[in-house]
Amino acid sequence: MEERKLDLPIWERKVITCEEAAAYSGIGIKRLRKMALAKGCNFSISNGTQILINREKFDKYMDKIEKV
């Protein structure tokens, strides 16, 4: 399973980690975590202590906003 995850490019994955989302978007990891933990954030998924990002919703969110 882990090997398959590494073969699939980030832009084809449904869910990515905060670290992958930071590399994908160019946003700093601390800023991205703060955005994901904000009330009403629709692109983040909490999995225990790990925060996952729904890439498709994140892309739509990034298209809408003018300033991070």
C-alpha positions as CSV (number, residue, x, y, z in Angstrom):
1,M,0.0,0.0,0.0
2,E,2.7,2.5,1.0
3,E,4.7,1.7,-2.2
4,R,1.5,2.4,-4.3
5,K,1.1,5.7,-2.6
6,L,4.6,6.8,-3.6
7,D,4.0,5.9,-7.2
8,L,0.9,8.0,-7.6
9,P,1.7,11.7,-8.2
10,I,0.3,14.3,-5.8
11,W,-2.0,15.8,-8.4
12,E,-3.8,12.5,-8.9
13,R,-4.3,11.6,-5.2
14,K,-7.7,12.3,-3.5
15,V,-6.2,13.0,-0.1
16,I,-2.7,14.4,0.7
17,T,-0.9,15.2,3.9
18,C,-0.2,18.8,5.1
19,E,3.5,18.3,4.1
20,E,2.5,17.2,0.6
21,A,0.0,20.1,0.3
22,A,2.6,22.6,1.3
23,A,5.0,21.3,-1.3
24,Y,2.2,21.2,-3.9
25,S,0.9,24.7,-3.2
26,G,4.0,26.6,-2.1
27,I,2.4,27.6,1.1
28,G,4.4,27.2,4.3
29,I,3.5,24.2,6.5
30,K,2.6,26.3,9.5
31,R,0.3,28.6,7.5
32,L,-1.3,25.6,5.9
33,R,-2.0,23.8,9.2
34,K,-3.5,27.0,10.6
35,M,-5.8,27.3,7.5
36,A,-6.8,23.6,7.8
37,L,-7.6,23.9,11.5
38,A,-9.7,27.1,11.1
39,K,-13.4,26.8,11.8
40,G,-15.4,26.1,8.6
41,C,-12.5,24.8,6.6
42,N,-14.0,22.4,4.1
43,F,-10.8,20.9,2.6
44,S,-9.3,19.4,5.8
45,I,-9.9,16.0,7.4
46,S,-8.8,15.2,10.9
47,N,-7.5,11.6,11.4
48,G,-6.6,11.6,15.0
49,T,-3.7,13.9,15.4
50,Q,-2.9,13.9,11.6
51,I,-4.5,16.5,9.3
52,L,-5.3,15.4,5.8
53,I,-6.2,17.6,2.9
54,N,-8.8,16.8,0.3
55,R,-6.8,17.9,-2.8
56,E,-9.8,18.6,-5.1
57,K,-11.5,20.8,-2.5
58,F,-8.1,22.5,-1.7
59,D,-7.6,23.3,-5.4
60,K,-11.1,24.9,-5.6
61,Y,-10.4,26.9,-2.4
62,M,-7.1,28.1,-3.8
63,D,-8.8,29.2,-7.0
64,K,-11.3,31.3,-5.1
65,I,-9.0,33.2,-2.7
66,E,-6.9,36.2,-3.6
67,K,-4.6,36.3,-0.6
68,V,-3.3,33.5,1.8
